Amino acid sequence: MSIADHFDHAPDAGFVRSYDSQAARRQFQISLVLILILTLAAFALGLLVRFDEPAGSNAPAPATHDVHFAVASTDLQG
């Protein structure tokens, strides 16, 4: 005997074989509420993010004599 011979034709829990307009409307409303909750959560997280300026932003720009460039060894010989 195979499993197909004893298959239970009762509907599975959590699965609906057909939808009526009321069930579709309820599912749509739940989806809208979940989207609203996600939007509010993203907005709240956006308010909590701090965009601090870098620590040395008030320091004056370095003078040109403070900038050092690497020189290739072939430039030193010639």
C-alpha positions, 0 to 999 in steps of 0.5 A: 500500500502506498501513501496515495491510497490513504491520502487525507482529503481534508483541508490542511490547517492554515491553507485556504482553498478559496477566498471570498471578498471579505477574506481578501479585504481583511488580508489587504487591511492587515498588509496595509497595517504591516506596511504602516508599522514598517514605515513608522519603524524606519522613520523612528530609526531615521530619527535616532541616527546621529550624523556627527561631524568628524572630530577634527572638522574645526581644525585649520587646513594643513599648510602645504609644507606639512604635506610630504610625497613619497619619492621613487628611488630612481628619482634620487639617483638622477 
